[in-house]
Amino acid sequence: MTTAEKKLYIKTWGCQMNVYDSNRMADILHPLGYRQTDVPDDADMVILNTCHIREKATEKVFSDLGRMRDHKNDRKAAGKKTLIAVAGCVAQAEGDVILDRAPYVDMVFGPQTYHELPEMIIKATGERVINTDFPVESKFDLLPEEHAAHSGPAAFVSIQEGCDKFCTFCVVPYTRGAEYSRPLDKIIDETKRLRDRGVVEIVLLGQNVNAYHGGTGGGLGELIAAVADVEGVERIRYMTSHPRDMDDALIEAHGSVPELMPFLHLPVQSGSDEILKTMNRKHTADHYRDIIARVRKVRPDIALSSDFIVGFPGESEQHFEETLQLIRDIGYTSSYSFKYSARPGTPAANMQNLVPEKVKDERVQRIQALLFEQHTAFNKACIGQTMNVLLDGHGRAESQLHGRTPYNQAIHVTTDVKNFGTVMPVRITNASATSLTGEILK
């Protein structure tokens, strides 16, 4: 007896961890007959997988929920039932608020409980469901194997979740829970399954990915070496890291494991020691500089990326200038900068000495101008070079392929060669601040 096919629509906000979680939710629901659709219009189930990091995250969820309510009402008028679920970090932090403000929502569940989706769906046929517990068992131990519908030569593998750092601006410890690392053998098994489906690049994910401790003591460096030993894996990346967890073994891996790409995203948030202390980052600007110097010693061509929060409470012009100086000292190939906005429930939300919005606007423009200059210079310096590019997607035109360089730059290649999913030598012919263009060397 086959299960009747139903349509599933998942919308994902936020980090790569949320993308991974959405894919695994689809895997869990696949045996129940749910098949993903790109539009919510006629979906039997809608899941909004939310992120609580960005400004006004909750309001953006309610804006989308209003549209999902209209879809649900239209289907109800046609005699069809629709389940609406809110998942992820906003659900974890504000589940009761969601159920109160949106009575048409059937299910609210946090990021640690989606392995219980089949049971929640059954329960939701008779009552509204809220599940924001932190279960004793790990969800990873109860997830099914990835569904064979996975396509593409690059794939995320979640290796670590949660955070014990308690930065004063961040909600992750409250929405994702304590740090947890998956066993090394389980990660290798998942990597081999992905390899068997044509994946050649593995991206290791975690809220603090370099806090991984699921091996035999070697941390993330040990895991990277083990993944590199899987035949068929050609490229490895990892994100997102914390400076406090850049240990000797991980730094050495950047020089000794050729499959580990020469790209490091290491958020610093501020170049001011005083602001870093207020943020509870537990590292200094010079400690960060030292880490970068050590990585560059073993991998001189490493490309660097970071995150910067502009206008944190108490940030003076001098503090901000110290951040600009750190950027000048390090040099980045890509970065993300944001105006500070308070996250409810975090210590920083109660801080005084707020930076005026007008000042934050002016500072974020200055920091982005400096970063734009660095990104452009790095990309333009690549013109004329030949790089091995993983062609991982199709461009807008039939003759165009999209890819990623070893330095994680987006590149567009016009070609009549059908090499999707392979690593090919590409000569860089042009560049902007955000992407490259090139031609395959045949």
Beta strands, then each sheet from edge to edge (+ up, - down):
strand 1: 6-12
strand 2: 34-36
strand 3: 45-50
strand 4: 83-87
strand 5: 107-109
strand 6: 129-131
strand 7: 154-158
strand 8: 160-161
strand 9: 180-181
strand 10: 201-205
strand 11: 235-239
strand 12: 263-265
strand 13: 303-310
strand 14: 334-339
strand 15: 386-394
strand 16: 400-404
strand 17: 410-414
strand 18: 423-431
strand 19: 435-440
sheet 1: 2+ 1+ 3+ 4+ 5+ 6+
sheet 2: 7+ 10+ 11+
sheet 3: 8+ 9-
sheet 4: 12+ 13+ 14+
sheet 5: 15+ 16- 17+ 19+ 18- 15+
end
